[in-house]
């Protein structure tokens, strides 16, 4: 497979140094892409880079995932107007190990294939290098004029944010030094990244040209935005993380399920490994029946299975059906507490004491007097008789029914449903 052709039809190429495609055609190439270790999990904003490395490996080339331990201590000025918090070494090492585990689900690090991926941390070659050595051996090769011409620098000098510290100004030199190190250690001649990294990437190429008199290459992908122009990957509650501790598989699944039709058409190309014909067929099916949300369902399945597991995907589907479909009482009872609260996040909640239901309480007293779910017992009685009230996904067949602690889910929740779409969560404390 041709790596550049593959990325082109997927809409994943923004810039390339001339000769990149010819270089890749010569045989197995080694290319690297950097990941920022400021957290112990990647988020979906990183997935574009992960997919690029995955395609690279699938096309027979060797990927290097570079963890920016040293650069993470500085903070990249690209696209930012404020300095970042600096991290200590213990935190960086912990974050690196966590990121490696996530990447290993998607990229082959552990086989004996010649193009098995490598993970490196730039802190390992920066930690013992003194300031004087760095400015003598590296700094002298790149002029200030060259560094000042970069867009990421110019924006900050022209009043965007609070200016730029010397620390951030030197960032492109440190990233350039990474490229030089990987060139020397692994014959790495191609750097990959987002289009906002073009300035930093080309500085590395210039450094290698001046010190080694060798040609290296670069390829960047566009920054992914939503069709309305807003930033991809952010929700009201913040980043969508790959780690289940920060974003549950259910919420992860829901994120992809709820993207717009227009976004789904581009995301299916960028974030899945489905081939061109399959994707074109899916888009045609989707256009014929948009209400079925075929693209979103496929996107949510592919990504939830890849990042979490097929089992977590099936649980997320079942959890979604509880709110939007005809799920059973058993399915509801299988939900863990966190997922249950996420599924019913936003529905009206009522709190009662455990003593209120310990000896049994008539369901109408619970729902009218204790919880105010129904305005009157008469209305609730009428709805029950018409089969319109359910508790924990089971129809209440008699207005005389009583409720006790055995009716709770996980010992503390009772779900009341009025009609098809109105849910109420009673929390027993």
N, C-alpha and C positions, 0 to 999 in steps of 0.2 A: 504493500500500500504506500501511496505517496503522501507524506505527512502534510506538505503545504496544500496539496489539492484537497485533502480531507478537511483541513481547517477552513479553506476558502469557501466551500459550499455550505459549511456550517456557520459562516459569518463570523469567524474567529480570528481574522487577520486585519490589523490596522496599519502596521508599518513593517518593512523588512529591509535590511541592508542588502543592496544589490549583490548577487552571487550566492545568497543563502540557499536557494533552491538547488542550485548546481552543486554546492558543497554537500547537501544532504543526499544527493543522488549518487555520490561516490561510494557509499557503503555505510556501515554503522557509525553514526556520529554520537558525540556526547554533548548534552545540552543541560543547562541548569536554570532553575527558577527559584526565587527566594520566598521564604515564608517568615512573617513577622511573629516572634514568639512572645508577644505581650500578654497572651492569655494561654491557659492550658487546654484550649480547644480551638480548632478552626471554626469559622462560621461560613455561611453559604456564599459570602463574598469571595472566599478563597477557592470555591469550587471550580471557578473558571480556570485558574492556574493548575489545579489538580487534574482537570480534564485534559488540559494541554499536555501535561506530562504523561497521562494515560494514553493519549493518542500517539505521542512520541514513541513510547515503549511498544505499543501495538504495531507501529510501523517499522520496528526492528532497531530502533536507536536506544541509547542508554540515557535515562534521566538521572539528574542529580537534584535532590531536594536540599536546598541550602537553608538552614535555620539561621536567622540573623541575630545571633546572640550578641555580637559586638555592635552591630548597627541598631539592634533593639535597645541598646543602652544609650544610643544617641537620639534616635527619632528621625525619620525621613521627612524632609520638608515638602515633598511632592504632594500637592493637593491639600495641604494643611496650612492653617494660619496660626497655629499655636504649638509651643514646644510640648513634647510628650514627657510623661513620667519615666524615670529611669529605673531599671530593674537590677536586683542583685543576682549573683551567679547561681545560688541555690534555686531561686525561682526560675531562672532561665533554663537550668538543666531539667527541672521538673516539667516545665512547659514543653521542652524539646521531646522528652520521652512520651508525653501524652499525644503530641502532634504526630510522632512517628507511628504510634498505634493506629491513629485515625487514617493516616496515609496508607498504611500497610493493608487496609481493607480494600483499597482502590488501586494500588500500584504494587507490583511485585518487587519486594526488596530481598526476599529470602531464598529464591530458587538459585540453581547453579547456572542459569542461562547467562550467556555473555553480556546481555543487555539488562541484567537485573539492576534495579535502582540502587542508588547510594544516597545516604544522608550524611551531610556534613554540617558543622556549626562554625561560622566564621570567628567566633570567640576563640577557637582553638589556635588560630594563627595570629590573632590580634593581641591576645592577653599578655604575651611576653615581649611585644614590640614597644619600645620606648618612643616617646614623642619625637625626640631628636632624630632617631633612626627613620621614623616614618616621613618626616618632612624632608630629610636628606635623600632617602632612597626613592620615595614616591612623589612627594610634593613638588620636587624640582622639575618633574617631567610635564606637569600640566600648568598652564599659565592662569593667572587670575582672570584675564580677559576671557579665556575659554570658559571658565567656570561661571562667570557673571552672565554669559550669553544664554544660559539655560533658562527656560521658561519658569521652572519651579523657583529659581532664585530671583529672577526679575520681578515676579509677582509680589514676592515678599518685600523686595526693596522698594517697590512702588506703592507701599502703604497698605498692603493686604495683611491684616493682623498687626502684631506688635514688632514688626521687623524680624531680623534673623540673627541668631547668635552665631559665634564663630563655630561652635560645635556642629550646628546644623549645616552651616556653609560647607564644612569639610565632608559632609555625608557622601557626596558623589565620589570623592577620592577613596573613601573607605570601601564603597561598593565597587569601585573600579579595581581596587586591590584584590577583592574577592575573585573577580574575573581572572586577574593575573594568576592568583594562587591556583585556581581550578584549571587554568590552561597549563600551568607547570606540573601539577600533580596528576591530572587525568586527561590531558590533551583535550580539554573542553574548549570548543571553539564557537559555541552558540549560546547566547543568553536569551531567555524568554521572560516575558512579563507583561504587565498591563501598559496601555499607551501612556499613562502618567509617568512611567519609568523610563521612557525613551531617553531623556537627558542623562540619567544616571548610567544607563546601559551603554550609551555611546561614549561616555567618559571612560568606561572600562575598555572598550575597543580601542580608543585613542591611546590609552596607557600601554596596552599590549603592543600596539603598532610602534610606539616610540621606544619602548624598552627592548622588545623582542624582534621588532621588524617583521611581525607576522600578521596576517589578515585573519580577523575573527568576524563573527556574524551576529545578527540580532533579529528577533521577530517579536512583535508585540501584538496583543489583541485589544479590541476596543473595550472601553469601560462599559459594563452592562448597566443599562438604565431601563426603567419601566417605560411602557409606551406613552405614559403621560409625562415623561421627562424627569420623574422623581427617581431617587436613588434606589437601586435594586437591593433587596436583602434585608431592609430594615422594616420592622413593624412598629406599632405603637409601643410595644413593650421592649423594643431594642432589637439587637441582632438575633438572627435565627442560627443557633449553634448546631454543630454536628454532635456534640456530646449530650447524651440524654439527661445528664444532671442539670443542664441549663435550658435545653429545649426538648421536651418529651417527644418520643416518636409520633405520638398523636398530633401534637402541635406542628411538628415538622411536616407530617403528611398533609395536614390541613393547609399549611402555607402554600404548598404546590397545587393542591386541589382548588384553591381559591384565586389563582392568578387569572388575569383577563385572557380572553380568547387570543388577542393580538400578541400578548407576551408569551402565551403557551406555544405559539407557532415558532417563535425564536428560541425559547428555552428548551424545547424538545430536541433541537439541533445541538445546542451548546452543552446541555447537562446530561444527555444520555449517550450511550454508545450504539443506539439503534442505527441501522444502515439507512442510506438515502431512500431506497425504494420503500422501506417500511414507513419511514417518516412521511414521505409524500402520500402514501396510501392513508395514513392516519389523518393528515391534514384534509385530504379529500373527504374522508368519512365524517370528520368534524364539521366541515363546511356544509355537508348535506344534512346534518342533524346536530346543530350547535348545542341544543338543550341537553343532549346526552353527555356533554363535556368529556368526550373520548380522549382528547389531548391531555386535559388536566388529570384525568384518572390515570393515564399511562405515565405521565410525568411523575405523579405522586408515587405510583407503584415502583417505577424504576429507581427513583432516588431513595425512597424509604428502605427498599430491599438492599441497595448498595451501601448506604451509610449505616443502617441499623441491622436489619435482617428480615428475612421473609416472614418469620414468626411475628416480629414487631409490626410489620406491614399489615398482616392479617388482623392483629389486635386493633390496630388503628382503624381499619375498615369496619370492624365490628363495633368499635366505640362510636364511629361516625353514624352507623346505621341506627344506633340507639336514639340519637337526636333526630335523624332525618328519615329513618325507615321504620320497618315493622319488626324491630329486634325483640327478642323474648326476655322474659324474667330471668332466665338462666344466664343470658348474655350480660345482662345488667349486673348480676351478682358476681360475674367473673372479673369485672373491672376492678383494678386496684384503686385505692383512694385518690391518689394524685390525678389519675386519668379521669375518674368520675368528676372531680371538682373542675377539671379543665373542660370536659364535655359540657358541663352545666354552668360554666362561667358566664355570668351575665343574666341568668334566670333569677326571678325573685326568690329570695331565701328567707326562711323563718326559723327562729331558734326556740326550742322548748326544753324544759328540764326533763331529765330521765324519769323523775318521779311522776310526771304527767301521764306517762304511758305504761309504767311498770305493771299496774294492775289491770291494764286494758282501758281504752277510752273509745267511746263511740266515734266512728269516722267523721260524722257530721259535726260533732263537738270539736274535734281536732281541726277540721278544715274551715269551720266557720268562726268559732269562738276563739280558739287558741291561735290560729294562723291567718284568719281573714283572707283565705284563698277564694271563698265564695261569699257574695254579699248577704246571702240568707240560706237557711236550711231548706226552705221551699224550693229555691232555684237548684240547690245541689241535689235534692231528692229527685226533681224532674230530670236532671241530666243523668243521674245514676240509672233511673228507669229507662232512659233512652240509650243506655250503653255508652255514655260519653265521658265517664270518669274512670281513670285507671290509677292504681297505686303500684309502684315498682313494676310497671309494664304488664300488670294483670288487671283485667276489668273488675271493678267493684260491682258485684251483682245484687247487693242489698243495702239499702240505707241504714239497716240495723247493724251492719258489720262493725266489729270492734278492732282496734289497733293496739298491739303491744310490742314489747322489745324484740320479739321474734320476727316482726315485720321490717326490722331495720336492715339496711345494707351496710356491711362492715361495722355493724354494731352501733351506727350513729346517723344513718341517712335514710330518709323516706322520700321517694320521688312521687309527686302527685301530678297527674296529667289531666288537663281539662280540654276536651276536644282533641284535635289531631296535633296542634302545634303549641299549645300553652302548657309550659312546664313550671313546676314550683318545687323547690328543694327544702325539705324540713330537716334541720340539723338538731339532733338530740344531744344535749350536753349533760 
